[in-house]
Structure formats: structure tokens, C-alpha cells
Amino acid sequence: MMGKKRVTLFVDSEIYDKFKEQCDKKGWIVSKQFQNYMEKEVKKEVK
């Protein structure tokens, strides 16, 4: 397993708040959802 890296992102606060609320309702962790999205994007480039 690879190590973890701390990153700082700047996102629109209203969008973040709405996304965080969705994650909370579904029991998701916000950072994990960002990671999932990044993994999908990286896989698109490999194809």
C-alpha cells in the first residue's frame, strides 16, 4: 500500500458545503470521495 499525502485544495465553499452534507448523509468520508474521483480520472488516461 502506498503512503498518504496531505494536500490543500481550494474549492467553492458553497459547493463544498453541499458535497459535505451529501457525504454526511450517506456516511461517506469527503477525502475518500475525492480520492475515488481522482482514481477514476487517472484510469481514464491509462486506457
N, C-alpha and C positions, 0 to 999 in steps of 0.2 A: 504494500500500500504506500502510496506517495504521501509526503507530508502535506500539511495545510499551510496556506499563506493568508495572512491578513491583508485585506485590500480596503481602500477607501473609494467609495463611489459617490458621485453627485447625481441625484435624481430629483425630479419634480416632487415636491413634498406632498402635494395632493394625491398624485398617482401612488406614491409610496404608501401613504396612509390607507388608501383604498385597498392596495395589494396586501398590506399587512393585516388589515381587517379580514380579508378573504382567507388568508393563511391561518389566522387565529381560529376562524370558524371551522376550517377543515382539519385543524390540528397539524398544520404544516409548519416547518421552520423556514423563515424567509430566505436565509442564506443557502439552504439546501435547494430551494426552488431556483435561485439564481444559478447555482451550480448545475442543476439539471438542464436549464436553458443553455448554458454555455457548452455543456457536453453535446447537446443536440446540434448546436451550430458547428462545433468542431467536427462532428461526424459527417455533416453535410459537405465539408471541404475535402474529406478523405475520399468520398465517392468518385 
